Amino acid sequence: MPEHPQATLAALQRQITQARGAALMTLHRDAAYMALDLGDSALAMTHAVECLEAARALAEPRLEAKAHVTVALVMADAYDDQGADGHFARAEALARACGDARGVALVAVNASHYELERGAYAAAAARLQALLDSEHAAGLLVVDEQVGTELQQSFHINYVKGAALALREPLPATLSARLEAQLPVSAAFLGRLREEAHLPGRWGPEVLDALTAHARWQGDLGAALALADEHVALSRAGGIGLQLGRALLERAAVHGERGDWRAVILDAEEAAHLFETAGRELLAVQAWQAVADARAQQGDYRDAFEVQRQLTGRTQTLYRAFFQQGAQLRQIERQAQEAEVRARALAEAALRDPLTGVPNRTHAMNRLQAVWAQAQQGQSSCVALLDIDHFKSVNDRFGHAVGDEVLTRVAQRLSAELREGDSLARFGGEEFLLILPGLGPKEARRVCERLRTTLSTLDWRALAPGLQVTGSFGVAAVRPGAAVKDILQAADAALYAAKAAGRDTVMLGLPQ
């Protein structure tokens, strides 16, 4: 017998207290979806925000894209379409930037899901067809280590439901033809899942819902009702009231097409009560509207009018509830925005020298690694090590406060002299690393000569009378085939040669 959803959520929350890294992000994501199934939007948003924070801590764009999708789905569930669109867009941008075809597909599939929830069947079907026609379609076939082939299954679920319901409306001829060609393929995929008893626990009701829509499009209302019955039975066994309410409302639509108005009323009334219990007032209104329409079809106009009158009276309450829920979720969502700002600030601080404000050794090595990779493709580049001459005597004569100010001014002034794309990083103590992409040794030497002149002519009288600062430079080319450590050793050897030559000079070196 399946575990009760509340117990599943409680188990996830216990695991979260012990988890770290990617596992923590995954558990928060699963908890967010379970909270959505239980109708607790605030708890879902809390876990979604924590999911996003955990992903950012890993500094992995693919995982961050997934987390943005989770936040988007929670906001879409609360009918905050603007907020959902923003997070979907951020997720897609991250996925595209890192070449993650599966991430792009994930966004399209999940965005189509909430379009289906809004009844925007043509928009959902068009979005999925565009994905299928793009280079990112291959992402649907990527097997995720945590969820396996769920993305492919979800794509076919959404495609079948979206296309089957969209094709009942007027569509552009080109889109209609593409949907009619793909719909049988996706429906057959779902049919095989069902026949082979491979319905995934979470997606089983969705598969049956999509196949019901397909049977309705084909005009086979007997098959549609049988599928809807199975959907209701599976949802009832699952114990999630919100899911059962959706299944009952979908079956009511099949009853309506068959003209069985009494069955419509029974299913829609039960669905309405389930939605009310779950606090999903808008869905409850939709269910009561189905009851009113069915009573009118039976000729029970007085009862139909009474239901409709009650619905009208609930409108103000409904708007107030959505406003309050939206405000609550927006407050939680702001935590995600603040977390993003904090994450950027921390990442930036981790790569900056706190004294001078220029990049630190870690940033320099990352940048050098990128330049080295470009050099293997034939791009000329150089590096240079700069050492401030006799810096120890500056500290001894004028004090460490003056020494710190010298380091800061040297770093900032020389950085201002560089081209966009060049970088100056504090490499340690009074030593700095210059990275000069796109320059050969002669051009790099000229740049360093200019910087040496700038440094030697700085006026320090206002800081400390008698202070004079010069620097020695060692230049080395970033050559294909030479390891990064060998390039740095060549620059270091050239630097020592510059010191040996009397300092305040520039020397060229070769990789060791």
Helices and strands as residue ranges (DSSP letters): H 5-16, H 21-37, H 41-58, H 61-77, H 81-97, H 101-117, H 121-132, G 135-141, H 150-166, H 173-195, H 204-218, H 221-238, H 241-258, H 261-277, H 281-298, H 301-313, H 315-350, H 361-375, E 381-388, H 391-398, H 400-416, E 423-428, E 431-437, H 441-456, E 471-477, H 484-500, E 506-509
